[in-house]
């Protein structure tokens, strides 16, 4: 029963891509050369270091149970010059994360790490440290996320781009419109590949669609919200509400399918040119049918006293069972809203891939300027902070030298 339920979940997700194979003749813009240009980053004041000496210094410091400074690990990452040194830096990032100074990994070090991984074709390492952020302390800002996501997209590695978007979602880093647009583009392109889903991936996909689209007041935004709520609603009906929000930045109250219907209601009452994607509406229809089959099958199994049936029942609490009882009501409301949207010409026949590609073409270039200006300002702040740390290090070394000389002088005169 569990296997067949998973197959229905996968099939209903695949139906979303049935229009995605249509050829697109419009040009597709991603981040511009000005956005990804490394000149400003490479133009910073250099602080050349010997990595072997730095590694020896850090090893000796850790052996003495002393903390390595954030400036030392920053210097190591900044001076990477080969793919092999990426592996060495990964090791020392891990060591630093598990040291007393772990909270002081600088924001520019994270940015430098991602840039170095892209430069030396070690994108897999950047993604690995992102997925294991607790072990490495890698929490990029929106601009850095964009660079990494864009790299995957331009190489048509949509699974990698999807993985980056999931990390953006978990970090709730959708503040920049560019990140929202790139993420929605990556998610729809990933769906176009018709991936095989486990329920956890389906939940991640739904959460990513939902959170990335919350500030997009357009057809793509509302269609993505509808898709996100639908996916999460399916997981809620099949696995229970705890499976939805556990370790996720999501509401823990039941009713994700109800929220999907609220999106349809909102669009039906909206003014202007906002519509909902036809394929997303059809996707929700399939989900409602699948969930009805699951509920009926579970009800039939309710007469079975087997251990498997008792275990399944124990996984659902009273709220989950109450939500299942509302499924017939949700289905009727869905049909009414579909009719209303059709009569109001609020259904867009274009696929989600077409819609998000159009959004990229239309809006991405216009929001890049603000990102670049913010990045340049941040670069200046990072340089000022680094100079301050270098001065502090110099002062501490001078103080230590004077104290050492004073001790030697006192010992000599004794």
N, C-alpha and C positions, 0 to 999 in steps of 0.2 A: 504493500500500500504506500509506504514511504517513497519507494522508488518511482512509482507511477505518479505520485503527487509532484515530485521534483521534475519529472519529464514534462508535466503540464505547465509548470512554472517556466521551464526553459522554452517550451514551444510558444507560450504566450509572449515571452520577451522577443522571440525571433520574429513574430508577426509584425513588430514595430518596424522592421527593416525591409518590408516587402516592396516599398517604393524606393529604397535607397540605391538600387542598382541603376537608376536612371542616370544617363550621362548628363553632366553639367557643363555648359559652355561658358558660364561666367568666370571671370578671373577670380582667383582666390588669394587674398592677401593674408599674410601672417605678419609677424613683427618685421618692421622695416630695418634696413641696414643701419640707420641712425640709432635705432633702439638697441640693437645687438652689438654695435661698434665697441671695440675694446680699447680704443685710443685713450679715452679719459681715464680708464682704470689703469692701463699700462703706463700712463703718464705720471702716476704718483711718484713722489720722491722715493728712490730705491734705498733699501736697507740690506745690501748683499750679505749673505751669511753662508758659511760652510755647513751643509746639512749633516755631515758626519760628526762635526764638532758639536752641533746642536743636539744631535741624537745622543752622543756620549754624555753631554751635560745633563740632559733630561734623565737618562738612565741612572746616572750617579745621584741625582737629586731624589729620584724615587727610591733608590736603594737606601738612602739616608732618612727615608720617611718624611721628606720635606715636600712642600707643594711647588710645582712648576708654575711660573708666571704665565698669564694670558698673553703677554708680549712674546714670550719664547715660542709658544705653539703657533702664534700668529706669524712669526718670522719663518718658522719651518714651512708652513703652508704657502706663504708668499714666495718662497724661494724654490718651490718645486720646478724641476726642469725636465722631467721625463715621466713616462708611464710607470716605470718601476718605483719612482719616488712617491707616486700616488699611493701605492700599497703601504709604504713606510709611514706616510702621513696619516693614513687610516688607522694604523696601529696606535700612533701617538694621540690622535683625537680620542680614541677609545680610552687610553690611559688617562688622559686629561679629564674626561667625563667621570672617571671613577676616582678622582682625586679631590682633596678638600677645596680646591679652587674651581670646581666644575661650574659654578654659577657665573663665572666671569669670562666664559668664552665670548669673545667680542663678535658683534654683529658683522663686522667687516671680515672676520675670519671665516664665518659661514659663507659669506658671499664669495670670498676668495677661493674657498674649497670647491664650490660649485663651478666657478669659472675655470679653475685648474683642471677639474674633471672633464669639462667640455673641451678645453684646449688640447688635452692629451688623450682624447678619445677613451675616456674612462667613465662614460655616462652611467654605466652599470654601478660603479662605486658610489656615485652621487645618489642614485636611487636607493641603493642598499642602505646607506647611512640615513637617508630620509625615512625609509620604512622602519629602521631601527633607531629612531631618534632618541629614545630613552637611553640607549647604550652609547650613542655618539654625541648627543647634545646638539644635533643639527636641526635648527628651526629657522628656515629662511624667511625673508620678507617677501612681499608680493612681487617686487621687481625680479628678485632672484628666482622665484618660482616661475615667473613668466619666461625667463631665459631658458630654463631647463625644459619646460613644457614645449616651448617653441622649437627647441632642438629635436625633440621626439616627433613633433608634428611634421616638420619639414623633411624628416627622413621617413615619414609615413609609418612610424612605429607607434601605432595607435594604442596598443596595449600598454606600452611604456608611458605614453601621454596620460592614459586613464589612471595609471598608478600614481602619477604625479598629482592629478586632480584629487584623488582620494586623500592624499596627504594634505593638500590645501584645505579640503573639507574638514578633515580631522583637526587641523590647526585653526579652522575658521578664519582663513586669510583671504576672503573674497572682498576686500575693501576697495580695490581698484576696479573700475569698469573694464579695463583691459584684461584683468584676470578672470572676471566673470565671462567675458566674451570668448576668450581663448578656451576656458574650461568647458563651456557649453559646446563649442566647436569640437573639442577633443572627445567629449562624451558621445556626441552623435556619430562622429567618425568611427569611434570604437564600436558602437552598436552596428554600424554598417558592415563590420567584419563578421557578424553573426557568431559571437563568442559562445562557448559553452559555459553556463553559469552554475555555481553553487549558490545556495540561498544567501550566504554571507556576502558574496559579490553582488548579488541582486540588491541587497540592502544598501551596500556601499554606493552602488550606482544610483539608486533612488535618492539617497541622502545628498549625493553630490549634485544631481540635477536640481533638487529642491533648493539647497542652500545657495548654489551659484546663481540661481534665477530669481531670488527673492527681491532683488533691487532692479530687475529688468522689467520695466513697465511697457512691454510690447508683446507681440504675438509669440516670439520665441520664449520670452520670460514666462508668460502664463501657460504656454504649452509644456514647458519644462517643469513648472511647478506641478501641473496636472500629472505629468509622467512620474515625477518623483513621489508624490503622494500615492499614486496608484501602485507603484512598486513596493513602497513601504506598507501600504494597506494589504497587499498580498502576503507579505512576510508576516504581518500581524495576524491575519486570518489563519495562516498555515502553522506559524510557530509561536504565536503569542506576543503580547506587547513587550515583554522583557527582552525578547530577541531583537526587537527593533531598536530600543534605546540603549542597550548595554554597551558601555564604552563608546557611545556615539553622541555628538552634539545635537541631540534631538529631544523633543518633548516626550515625557513619559506618560502622558495621558492618552487613553485609547481613542480611536476614531480616525485613523488616517484615510480610510475610504470616504468617510464623511467630509473630511477636509478637501479631498479631491473633488467631490460634488460641489463644495463651496466655491472652488475655483471656477467651475463651470457656471455657477450662479452669478458670480462676480462679473465674468466676461459677458454674460447675457444682459447684464444691467449697465455695462460700460458704454461710453460714447466714443466716437472716433473709429479708428481703423483696426482696433485690437480684435483678433480672432483666435480660435483654437485650431491646432493642427488636426486634420481629419484622421490621420493615422494614429495619433495619440488617443483620440476619442475611441477609435476602434480597438485600440490596445486595452483601454479600461473596460470596454465591453467584454473582451476575452477574459480579462481578469475576473470580472464578476461571474461569468459562466464557470470558470475553473474553480473559483472559491465556492460556488454553489455545489459543484460536484464533490469537493473536498468535505464540505459540511454534511452533505447527504451520506457520503461514505462513512464518515465518522459516526453519524447517528446510527447507521446500520451496524457498525461495529460495537455500538454501545451495549448491545445485548450479549456481546462476547465477553466471557470472564477470563480470557487469556491474560498472561502477564504482560504481553506487548500492548494490549489495549489499555490496561491499567496504567502502564508507564506513560502512554500518550496522554491519557486523561490528566495525569498528575502534572504534566508540563503546562497545562492551561489553568489559569485562575478564573474566578467568577467574572471579572471584567472581560476576559477573552471569550468566554461562553456567551456573555450578554452581547458582545459585538457580533458574534456569529448569528445571533437571533435577529439582528437588524439587517441582515444581508438582503432579504426579500424587499424590505423598505428601500434600501439603497438602489436596488435594481429598478424598482418602479420610478424612483426620483431621477435616476439616470436617463431613463427613456423619455421622461417629460422634458428634461433639460436638453436632450438631443434634439427633440422636436422644436423647442423654442429657439435654440441656436441656429438650426437650419432655417427657420422662418425669418430670423433676423439677419441672415447672411453673415453669421459669425463663425463659419467653419471654413478653414483654409485648406484647399485640396493639395497644396504643396507638401512635400516630405519634410521631415525635420532636418535632414541633411541640407536640402535646398534652402530652408529658412535660416539655418545657422550660418551657412556659407554667405548668404545675402547680408546677414547681420555683420559678419566679419568684414565684408567688402565695404559696407556702408559706414560703419562706426569705428572700427579698430584704429584706423589711421588718425582719426580726429581726437582720440583720447591719448595717443602716445605722447604728445607734447607735454602734457601735465606730468606724466610719469617721468620723462627724461629730466624735466626741471627739478622734480622732487629728488631724483637720484643724484643729480649734480650737487644739490644742497646737502644731501646726506654724505656724499663723498667728502665734501669740505669738513663736515662735522667729524667724520671718521678720522680724517687726517689730523685735525686739531686734537682729538682724543689720543691718537697714537703719539703725537709729539709730546703731549703731556705725560704719557706713560714713559716715554724715553727719557724725559727730563727727570721724572721721579726715580727711575732706575739709576740714572747717573748720580743723582744726589745720594741715594741709598748706598751705592758703591763707594762714593767718596767718604760718606760717614763711616762705613765699615772699615775703610782703609785707615782713617784717622784713629779710630778706636783701636785697631790692631797695632798701629805704631805706638799709641799711648801705652798699651799693655806691654809691648816689647821694651819701651823706654823704662817703664816702672820695674820690670823684671831685671833689666840690666843694672839699675841703680840700687837694687835691693842687696 
